[in-house]
Amino acid sequence: MIWSQELEDVGKVAFAYVLALPVGWYREKEAHSVGVRTMPIVAVASCAFILLVGGWGRPSMDAQSRVLQGIAAGIGFVGGGAILKSENRVHGTATAATIWNIAAMGAAVALDHYLVAVFLALLNFLTLFLLLRVKQSIDEEEKDQPASPTKRGPDD
């Protein structure tokens, strides 16, 4: 075990954690149940799973591919748990998508794609922050329209 590699891996996990914090903070600020604790945990777990593949030497592309597939499927399952349907409304789709994005961001950090990781975190944050007003405007317009059987939820 080479300590310099271990320290580099710990640094990657810490970087994934830091990148996920603004998204988690914003979700928490907007009173969503999935926020400041969940997003960093998803990011570091995804990062760690990828790093663990390399724990036995240089990982093969096939091994990394299988781990990425497992992360995508597992996070898809977790995100699916965040989506709720009540009456004619669906809630949690933005939360599910955010969880999936944060997992991809953590994996990007582990694979040394730092620019991609920063870009994913930034896009996620800006989408949630900037497009909230657009979504609220659309929701207001829908309130003025007759009721529709396929009304979207507040988290779309």
Secondary structure, 3 states (H helix, E strand, C coil): CCHHHHHHHHHHHHHHHHHHHHHHHHHHHCCCCCCCCHHHHHHHHHHHHHHHHHHHCCCCHHHHHHHHHHHHHHHHHHHHHHCEEECCEEECHHHHHHHHHHHHHHHHHHCCCHHHHHHHHHHHHHHHHHHHHHHHHHHHHHHHCCCCCCCCCCCC
